[in-house]
Amino acid sequence: MDRIDKILKLLISAYGDRTPARRLEPVDELVLTILSQNTSDINSRRAFQSLTVSLGGWDRVAHASRARVAQAIRAGGLADVKSRYILGALQYLAKQAVGYDLHFLKDMEMWEARAWLMRLPGVGMKTASCVLLFSLDMPAFPVDTHVLRVARRLGLVAPKTTADSAHLEMERLMQPEDTYRCHVLMIEHGRSTCRARNPLCGLCIISSQCPSYNKLKA
């Protein structure tokens, strides 16, 4: 059994299996993920709800003033920056033949679909990968700070691997059908046990697979 399979089985035994609970439209996921940058899930969802309730459809948002959009998403933090990204992305989409329907990306190779999304303002590797994984059921592996920390400590990626490089390295390790559950479970493990400070190594379900265990538990 591959080591990543052993790790995944242990994570499932600790936290339970994970399957996609929702599938937003890709453009919805795009905006929500931009809003989630550098804030909590609760705050980003509040900002998303405020934006959609106060301004309605994406075409109305795209033609709103930046100040109006910033006001609507204030709960998500960094409203001035995120409003610029959201407007830039939506205005770019409005000029494309496909408009706000991004389902055409499903017909592309994953690298091609991710590259297309990364042309949009404020869309980097992680945001593009979230859209592909959560909305289009493509085996992209988003890497946030929790995933990167856990992956480094487990030796799945090298200690100095960047987040962008880790996306591709983790995808090479994964069976496509396991991508979603592994991503979500690594985030959960990073938040609850493999914390940045004072990791709970003595309670870690995957300590037997962790080359950092002896160093961190001291």
ABEGO torsion letter per residue (X at the ends): XBAAAAAAAAAAAAAEBBBBABBBBAAAAAAAAAAABGBBAAAAAAAAAAAAAAAEBAAAAAABBAAAAAAAAAAAEGAAAAAAAAAAAAAAAAABAAEABAAAAAABBAAAAAAAAAABBGBBAAAAAAAAAAAAGBABBBBBAAAAAAAAAAGABBAABBAAAAAAAAAAABBAAAAAAAAAAAAAAAAAABBABGBBAAABAAAAABAAAAAAAX
